[in-house]
Amino acid sequence: MEQASSSTYKMKPLIREAQFAGSFYPDSIEKIEKLLGSIINVEKDKIDTSLASKSIIGGIVPHAGYMYSGYQAIHFFELIKSSTTTFDTVVIINPNHTGFGKGIANLSSAQYWETPFGKIEIDREFSKTLSITSNSSAHKNEHSGEVQLPMLQYFLAYPFKVVLLTMNIQTPENAVFIAHELFKAQKISTKKILVLASSDFSHFESIEQGFEKDQHLIDQILRKDSKEVYQQVKKNNISACGYGPIMTLIEYSKLITQNPHFKLLRRGNSGDIHPSEKVVNYASFLCYE
């Protein structure tokens, strides 16, 4: 009997299919482009394009439905679009809303993530240098990493890879650990890395109360004090879901440069779109040298 060729045994790549196309963001390229185009038309005159000339380390971006939080998110994405820097790999650090996963954080075990724009390759070389385990369950039904991908595909006109990291246990100590792991991997790879901290801010508060609570958190982000970010979240019962990724970005930025800067780009809430007594709050930040 003729022996099968080695190609017969090649395994199909593991693809994490889009779970939230049609809910958090539209389910086709045309619909995504139309929605983001309309948001850009509203926000374009408010975007500080001078910041695109900065040496960008990363940013804080919301992860709600585009129709709500896109007005904040595009302020960050427009800046990386206009940046003269070409990023090789985008590391997305997101919180864990599902409760699945194991340990302090989990990478994705997929080789590609798929969106309506097509597949994005996971940077497995970069991922292998991280002392963080992969676990598909931490990513399977988690929206806060996925929603960043179509934004990146829409705004970046060049090839890039991604690393998806779900932070399961959000503490200052774990933020420091992950930040050092990313810094180590960046040094080994010598690639240009962009780090996104995926987070919404206060959930289902009155506009006034949410704004006041978030200001405690925003003040500490601007001061680059990750421990105080954690303390303010606990002290004031702030329901910002991605404070762990935020702390991690702060700590990572301090490893990249002695004097990182955080700039608040835009803040708002779901009530700006659909008036309500209780709203979810969003803010975007740029982190640069």
N, C-alpha and C positions, 0 to 999 in steps of 0.2 A: 504494500500500500504506500502511496506517495506521502511523504512527510509534509505536514503543513508548514508554510513559511513562518518565519518569526513574526512577520507583521500581523499574522492571524491572531496572535496573543496580545497585541497591544491593547491596553485598557483604555476605554473612553475617558476623557477628562471629566473630573467631577465638577459639575456646574451647579452653583446655587442659583436657582431661578428666582426671578422677581416675585415677591409675595405681596407687595403693596401697590403695584401699578393698578390704577383704577380706583384707588382709595386715597392714599396720601399724596399721590401725584397722578397725572393722566396716564392712560395705558397705550398711548401711541406717540411717536415722534412728533407728528403734526400738532397734536393737542398740547404736548409739553411746550413746544416752541411757541405756540399761540399764547399760552398762559404766561410763560416767562417773558415773552415780548411785551405783553400788556402791562406786566408788573414793572418792567424796565422803563417803559414809557412814563409811568407814574413817578418813578424814583430817580430817573437819570440826572435831573438837575440838583438833586440832594447828595449825590455821591461825591466824596472828596477824592477826585482822581489823582491828586498830587501824591497820595499815599502809595500809589502803585510803584513809585520810584524807590521805595524803601526796600531794605533787604528783609524779605518776609520769611518769618519762621513758621507761622501758622495762624490759626484763628479760632474763635468760638462762634458756632453757627447753630441756629435752631433746627429742629427736626419734625416740626408739625406739618400738617398739610400745606402744600405750596400756596394755596389760595389764602392762607392765614399768615404763615411765617415767611413766605417768599419775599415780602417787602423788606424784611430785615436781612435775610440771607443773601440777597443779590448784591448788597453793598460790599460784602466780602468777596463774593465770586467775581464781581466786575473788576476788583482790584487785582486778583491773581490772573485774570484774563489779560489785563493791561500790563502786567509785570514783565520786565525784560528777562526775568529768570524763568528757565524751563525746569519744571519739577519732574524728576524721574519717578518718584514714588510718593503717593499720598497716603499717610497713616491716619485712619479714622478711628478715634477712640470714642466709644459710645457707652451709655449706661445699659444696664440689664433691666428691662421692663417685665420679662417673662418669668424670671426665677430659675430658669434652666441654665446649665453650665456647671463648671466645677473649678474650685480654686479662686484666686483673687481676680483672674482675668483669663479669657480664652481667645485665641486666634481662630480664624475660620479654617476648616480643613479642606474647603473647596479650592480648586485651581482657577476657577473663573466665577465671577458674579455676572448675572445677566440682567439687563434692563431693556426697555423698548429701543434704546439706541444700539444695543448689541452687547457683546461680552467684554468684560474688563478682566485682565489677567491679575491674579494675586502675585505679589512679589515673593515667591517662595524662597529665593536666596536670602532676602532680607529677613524673612520670617524665621528661617532656620537658625539665625544667630541670636534670636530672642529666647530667653529662658522662660517661656510662657507656652503652655500646652494648647493644642488645638482641640476644639470641641464643637461639633456641628450644632448641637442642641442649643448652645448659647446664641446662635445666629439664625436658626431656622425661622422663627417667627418674631424676630426682633426688627423693628422698623427704623430705629434711630441711626443705624449705620447705612442701611439701604437707601434712604431718602437723599443722602448726599451724592450718590453716584450719578444719577441723571443730571444733576446740577454740574458736576465736574465734567461730564461728557459734553454738555451743552456749551460750557464756557471755555474749556481748554481745547485748543485747536491742534494739539499734538499728542502723540502716544504717551501714555503713562501707565504705571502699575499701581496697585493699591494694597494696603494691609488693613484688614478689618479686625478690630480688637474690642471685644465686649468686656467692660470692667464690671465684674460681679460684686466686688466688695470695695466700697468707696471710702477709703481712709487716707489721711495724709501720708502714712507710712507706705501704703500701697502705691500712692501717686509717685512718691520718690523712687520706689523700686522700678516702676514701669518707665519713668522718665530716664533713669540710668540705663535701663535695657535698650531703650530707643536710641539714646546717645551712643552707647557702645556699638549698636548695629550700624548706626550712621557712620561712625568712624571706620568700621571694618569695610563697609560697602563703598564709601566715598561718594555715594549718590547724593543728589540734591533732594532733600526730604521736606515735605509740607505736612504739618501735623494739624488735624482738625479735631477740636473738642466739640462733640455733638451734645447740645443741651438746650432744652427750653427752660424758662424761668418759672416764676410762681404760677401755680395751677389753681383755677377756680376760686380766686379771691375777687373782692371788689376792685375796681380800677385803682382807687386811692390806696387801699391796703396792699395790693400787689405791688404797686409802684414803690411804696415806702419800704416794704420788706426787701424787694430786689435791690434797692439803693444800698442797703447794708452789704449785700453781696458784691455789687458793682464796685463799691468803694475799695473793697479788699482786692478785687481783681486788678484794679488800676494801681494799687499799691504792691501788687505781685506777692501777696502774702497768702500762700496756700493754706497754712495752718489756720489763719484767721478766716479764710473762706469757709473752712469746715466748722469752725466755732460759731460763725454767724448763722450758718444753715441750721445748726442744732439749737442755738440760743433763741433764734427768732422763728423757728419752725417754718423755714423757707422750703417750699416744695419744688425747688429747681431740681430736675431729675438727674442732670449730668454734672454735678459738682465735682465728682471724682475725675472725669476727663478734664474739667477746667483746672483742677489742682495739678494734674499731670502735665498739662501744657505749660503752666506757670513754672513748674520745676524743670521741665525740659528746656524752656527758654533760658533759664539761668545757667544751664550747662553749655548752651550754645554761645552765650555772650554774657559779660559781666553786668551789662546794663540793658536788659530787654525793655521794650515799651509795649504797653497795651493801650489801644485806642478804641473807645466806644464808637461804633459806626452808626448804629441805628437801634432804637428800641420802640416797642409798640405792643399791642395785645390783640387778641381775637375780636374784641369789641370794636376795633377799628373797621372790621369787615361786617360782622353781625353784632349789633348792639345787644348787650346782655348785662345783667347785674353782676354776674360772675364771669371772669375772663381768664384766659391763659396768656401769660406774658412771654415776650420774645426779645432777644437782644443779640446783636452780632458785634464782634470785636476783631481787630487786626492785631497780631503779635509780630513785632519786627525788631531787628537789631538797631 
